[in-house]
């Protein structure tokens, strides 16, 4: 529920509300990769690559086979290399 609400609020540009939902979801399900991945998406959206990287890395710490976070980290690395 909180992940879905986070994305809906992000789409409505309610970034403060979105962040609250994403963070709550990571507290409710700290051992699930998807909430951390979603938090990373939020940070990418607001331009905070450092926090995005931490969230994606946490998702992979929880589940090393979580492909979405692997791909997103690769994209961040590619952006950093291109800069």
CNS distance restraints for C-alpha pairs under 8 A (distance, minus, plus):
assign (resid   1 and name CA) (resid   5 and name CA) 6.19 0.50 0.50
assign (resid   2 and name CA) (resid   6 and name CA) 5.95 0.50 0.50
assign (resid   2 and name CA) (resid  21 and name CA) 5.06 0.50 0.50
assign (resid   2 and name CA) (resid  22 and name CA) 6.35 0.50 0.50
assign (resid   2 and name CA) (resid  24 and name CA) 7.17 0.50 0.50
assign (resid   2 and name CA) (resid  25 and name CA) 5.70 0.50 0.50
assign (resid   3 and name CA) (resid   7 and name CA) 6.36 0.50 0.50
assign (resid   3 and name CA) (resid  21 and name CA) 6.57 0.50 0.50
assign (resid   3 and name CA) (resid  22 and name CA) 5.81 0.50 0.50
assign (resid   3 and name CA) (resid  25 and name CA) 6.56 0.50 0.50
assign (resid   3 and name CA) (resid  35 and name CA) 6.69 0.50 0.50
assign (resid   3 and name CA) (resid  38 and name CA) 6.89 0.50 0.50
assign (resid   4 and name CA) (resid   8 and name CA) 6.22 0.50 0.50
assign (resid   5 and name CA) (resid   9 and name CA) 6.02 0.50 0.50
assign (resid   5 and name CA) (resid  18 and name CA) 6.99 0.50 0.50
assign (resid   5 and name CA) (resid  21 and name CA) 6.66 0.50 0.50
assign (resid   6 and name CA) (resid  10 and name CA) 6.10 0.50 0.50
assign (resid   6 and name CA) (resid  17 and name CA) 7.10 0.50 0.50
assign (resid   6 and name CA) (resid  18 and name CA) 4.05 0.50 0.50
assign (resid   6 and name CA) (resid  19 and name CA) 6.72 0.50 0.50
assign (resid   6 and name CA) (resid  20 and name CA) 7.71 0.50 0.50
assign (resid   6 and name CA) (resid  21 and name CA) 5.20 0.50 0.50
assign (resid   6 and name CA) (resid  22 and name CA) 5.72 0.50 0.50
assign (resid   7 and name CA) (resid  11 and name CA) 6.17 0.50 0.50
assign (resid   7 and name CA) (resid  18 and name CA) 6.64 0.50 0.50
assign (resid   8 and name CA) (resid  12 and name CA) 6.45 0.50 0.50
assign (resid   8 and name CA) (resid  18 and name CA) 7.69 0.50 0.50
assign (resid   9 and name CA) (resid  13 and name CA) 6.16 0.50 0.50
assign (resid   9 and name CA) (resid  14 and name CA) 5.05 0.50 0.50
assign (resid   9 and name CA) (resid  15 and name CA) 6.72 0.50 0.50
assign (resid   9 and name CA) (resid  17 and name CA) 6.38 0.50 0.50
assign (resid   9 and name CA) (resid  18 and name CA) 5.14 0.50 0.50
assign (resid  10 and name CA) (resid  14 and name CA) 5.49 0.50 0.50
assign (resid  10 and name CA) (resid  15 and name CA) 5.49 0.50 0.50
assign (resid  10 and name CA) (resid  17 and name CA) 7.96 0.50 0.50
assign (resid  10 and name CA) (resid  18 and name CA) 5.55 0.50 0.50
assign (resid  10 and name CA) (resid  42 and name CA) 7.69 0.50 0.50
assign (resid  14 and name CA) (resid  18 and name CA) 6.17 0.50 0.50
assign (resid  15 and name CA) (resid  19 and name CA) 6.06 0.50 0.50
assign (resid  16 and name CA) (resid  20 and name CA) 6.37 0.50 0.50
assign (resid  17 and name CA) (resid  21 and name CA) 6.46 0.50 0.50
assign (resid  18 and name CA) (resid  22 and name CA) 6.23 0.50 0.50
assign (resid  18 and name CA) (resid  42 and name CA) 7.71 0.50 0.50
assign (resid  19 and name CA) (resid  23 and name CA) 6.00 0.50 0.50
assign (resid  19 and name CA) (resid  39 and name CA) 7.44 0.50 0.50
assign (resid  19 and name CA) (resid  42 and name CA) 7.03 0.50 0.50
assign (resid  20 and name CA) (resid  24 and name CA) 6.07 0.50 0.50
assign (resid  21 and name CA) (resid  25 and name CA) 6.16 0.50 0.50
assign (resid  22 and name CA) (resid  26 and name CA) 6.47 0.50 0.50
assign (resid  22 and name CA) (resid  35 and name CA) 6.69 0.50 0.50
assign (resid  22 and name CA) (resid  38 and name CA) 6.78 0.50 0.50
assign (resid  22 and name CA) (resid  39 and name CA) 5.43 0.50 0.50
assign (resid  22 and name CA) (resid  42 and name CA) 7.96 0.50 0.50
assign (resid  23 and name CA) (resid  27 and name CA) 6.42 0.50 0.50
assign (resid  23 and name CA) (resid  39 and name CA) 6.91 0.50 0.50
assign (resid  24 and name CA) (resid  28 and name CA) 6.18 0.50 0.50
assign (resid  25 and name CA) (resid  29 and name CA) 5.97 0.50 0.50
assign (resid  25 and name CA) (resid  30 and name CA) 7.82 0.50 0.50
assign (resid  25 and name CA) (resid  35 and name CA) 5.86 0.50 0.50
assign (resid  26 and name CA) (resid  30 and name CA) 4.96 0.50 0.50
assign (resid  26 and name CA) (resid  32 and name CA) 7.87 0.50 0.50
assign (resid  26 and name CA) (resid  35 and name CA) 5.32 0.50 0.50
assign (resid  26 and name CA) (resid  36 and name CA) 6.14 0.50 0.50
assign (resid  26 and name CA) (resid  39 and name CA) 7.99 0.50 0.50
assign (resid  29 and name CA) (resid  35 and name CA) 7.19 0.50 0.50
assign (resid  30 and name CA) (resid  35 and name CA) 7.80 0.50 0.50
assign (resid  31 and name CA) (resid  62 and name CA) 5.81 0.50 0.50
assign (resid  32 and name CA) (resid  36 and name CA) 7.48 0.50 0.50
assign (resid  32 and name CA) (resid  59 and name CA) 7.33 0.50 0.50
assign (resid  32 and name CA) (resid  62 and name CA) 6.37 0.50 0.50
assign (resid  32 and name CA) (resid  63 and name CA) 7.46 0.50 0.50
assign (resid  33 and name CA) (resid  37 and name CA) 6.24 0.50 0.50
assign (resid  33 and name CA) (resid  58 and name CA) 7.51 0.50 0.50
assign (resid  33 and name CA) (resid  59 and name CA) 4.23 0.50 0.50
assign (resid  33 and name CA) (resid  60 and name CA) 6.78 0.50 0.50
assign (resid  33 and name CA) (resid  62 and name CA) 5.65 0.50 0.50
assign (resid  33 and name CA) (resid  63 and name CA) 5.83 0.50 0.50
assign (resid  33 and name CA) (resid  66 and name CA) 6.96 0.50 0.50
assign (resid  34 and name CA) (resid  38 and name CA) 6.10 0.50 0.50
assign (resid  34 and name CA) (resid  59 and name CA) 6.78 0.50 0.50
assign (resid  35 and name CA) (resid  39 and name CA) 6.19 0.50 0.50
assign (resid  35 and name CA) (resid  59 and name CA) 7.75 0.50 0.50
assign (resid  36 and name CA) (resid  40 and name CA) 6.22 0.50 0.50
assign (resid  36 and name CA) (resid  55 and name CA) 5.24 0.50 0.50
assign (resid  36 and name CA) (resid  56 and name CA) 6.32 0.50 0.50
assign (resid  36 and name CA) (resid  58 and name CA) 6.42 0.50 0.50
assign (resid  36 and name CA) (resid  59 and name CA) 5.08 0.50 0.50
assign (resid  37 and name CA) (resid  41 and name CA) 6.35 0.50 0.50
assign (resid  37 and name CA) (resid  55 and name CA) 6.23 0.50 0.50
assign (resid  37 and name CA) (resid  56 and name CA) 5.31 0.50 0.50
assign (resid  37 and name CA) (resid  59 and name CA) 5.75 0.50 0.50
assign (resid  37 and name CA) (resid  68 and name CA) 7.52 0.50 0.50
assign (resid  37 and name CA) (resid  69 and name CA) 5.95 0.50 0.50
assign (resid  38 and name CA) (resid  42 and name CA) 6.37 0.50 0.50
assign (resid  39 and name CA) (resid  43 and name CA) 6.43 0.50 0.50
assign (resid  39 and name CA) (resid  52 and name CA) 7.24 0.50 0.50
assign (resid  39 and name CA) (resid  55 and name CA) 6.24 0.50 0.50
assign (resid  40 and name CA) (resid  44 and name CA) 6.23 0.50 0.50
assign (resid  40 and name CA) (resid  51 and name CA) 7.03 0.50 0.50
assign (resid  40 and name CA) (resid  52 and name CA) 4.13 0.50 0.50
assign (resid  40 and name CA) (resid  53 and name CA) 6.80 0.50 0.50
assign (resid  40 and name CA) (resid  54 and name CA) 7.56 0.50 0.50
assign (resid  40 and name CA) (resid  55 and name CA) 4.86 0.50 0.50
assign (resid  40 and name CA) (resid  56 and name CA) 5.62 0.50 0.50
assign (resid  41 and name CA) (resid  45 and name CA) 6.18 0.50 0.50
assign (resid  41 and name CA) (resid  52 and name CA) 6.75 0.50 0.50
assign (resid  42 and name CA) (resid  46 and name CA) 6.45 0.50 0.50
assign (resid  42 and name CA) (resid  52 and name CA) 7.51 0.50 0.50
assign (resid  43 and name CA) (resid  47 and name CA) 6.10 0.50 0.50
assign (resid  43 and name CA) (resid  48 and name CA) 5.04 0.50 0.50
assign (resid  43 and name CA) (resid  49 and name CA) 6.51 0.50 0.50
assign (resid  43 and name CA) (resid  51 and name CA) 6.16 0.50 0.50
assign (resid  43 and name CA) (resid  52 and name CA) 4.84 0.50 0.50
assign (resid  44 and name CA) (resid  48 and name CA) 5.73 0.50 0.50
assign (resid  44 and name CA) (resid  49 and name CA) 5.77 0.50 0.50
assign (resid  44 and name CA) (resid  52 and name CA) 5.68 0.50 0.50
assign (resid  48 and name CA) (resid  52 and name CA) 6.20 0.50 0.50
assign (resid  49 and name CA) (resid  53 and name CA) 5.96 0.50 0.50
assign (resid  49 and name CA) (resid  76 and name CA) 7.39 0.50 0.50
assign (resid  50 and name CA) (resid  54 and name CA) 6.44 0.50 0.50
assign (resid  51 and name CA) (resid  55 and name CA) 6.22 0.50 0.50
assign (resid  52 and name CA) (resid  56 and name CA) 6.20 0.50 0.50
assign (resid  53 and name CA) (resid  57 and name CA) 6.03 0.50 0.50
assign (resid  53 and name CA) (resid  73 and name CA) 6.46 0.50 0.50
assign (resid  53 and name CA) (resid  76 and name CA) 7.63 0.50 0.50
assign (resid  54 and name CA) (resid  58 and name CA) 6.10 0.50 0.50
assign (resid  55 and name CA) (resid  59 and name CA) 6.27 0.50 0.50
assign (resid  56 and name CA) (resid  60 and name CA) 6.38 0.50 0.50
assign (resid  56 and name CA) (resid  69 and name CA) 5.12 0.50 0.50
assign (resid  56 and name CA) (resid  70 and name CA) 7.48 0.50 0.50
assign (resid  56 and name CA) (resid  72 and name CA) 7.41 0.50 0.50
assign (resid  56 and name CA) (resid  73 and name CA) 6.68 0.50 0.50
assign (resid  57 and name CA) (resid  61 and name CA) 6.12 0.50 0.50
assign (resid  57 and name CA) (resid  69 and name CA) 7.39 0.50 0.50
assign (resid  57 and name CA) (resid  73 and name CA) 7.83 0.50 0.50
assign (resid  58 and name CA) (resid  62 and name CA) 6.24 0.50 0.50
assign (resid  59 and name CA) (resid  63 and name CA) 6.10 0.50 0.50
assign (resid  59 and name CA) (resid  64 and name CA) 7.64 0.50 0.50
assign (resid  59 and name CA) (resid  66 and name CA) 7.18 0.50 0.50
assign (resid  59 and name CA) (resid  69 and name CA) 6.67 0.50 0.50
assign (resid  60 and name CA) (resid  64 and name CA) 4.39 0.50 0.50
assign (resid  60 and name CA) (resid  65 and name CA) 6.92 0.50 0.50
assign (resid  60 and name CA) (resid  66 and name CA) 6.07 0.50 0.50
assign (resid  60 and name CA) (resid  69 and name CA) 6.68 0.50 0.50
assign (resid  60 and name CA) (resid  70 and name CA) 7.31 0.50 0.50
assign (resid  66 and name CA) (resid  70 and name CA) 6.65 0.50 0.50
assign (resid  67 and name CA) (resid  71 and name CA) 6.12 0.50 0.50
assign (resid  68 and name CA) (resid  72 and name CA) 6.22 0.50 0.50
assign (resid  69 and name CA) (resid  73 and name CA) 6.08 0.50 0.50
assign (resid  70 and name CA) (resid  74 and name CA) 6.30 0.50 0.50
assign (resid  71 and name CA) (resid  75 and name CA) 6.26 0.50 0.50
assign (resid  72 and name CA) (resid  76 and name CA) 6.26 0.50 0.50
assign (resid  73 and name CA) (resid  77 and name CA) 6.15 0.50 0.50
assign (resid  74 and name CA) (resid  78 and name CA) 6.11 0.50 0.50
assign (resid  75 and name CA) (resid  79 and name CA) 6.19 0.50 0.50
assign (resid  76 and name CA) (resid  80 and name CA) 6.19 0.50 0.50
assign (resid  77 and name CA) (resid  81 and name CA) 6.16 0.50 0.50
assign (resid  78 and name CA) (resid  82 and name CA) 6.14 0.50 0.50
assign (resid  79 and name CA) (resid  83 and name CA) 6.24 0.50 0.50
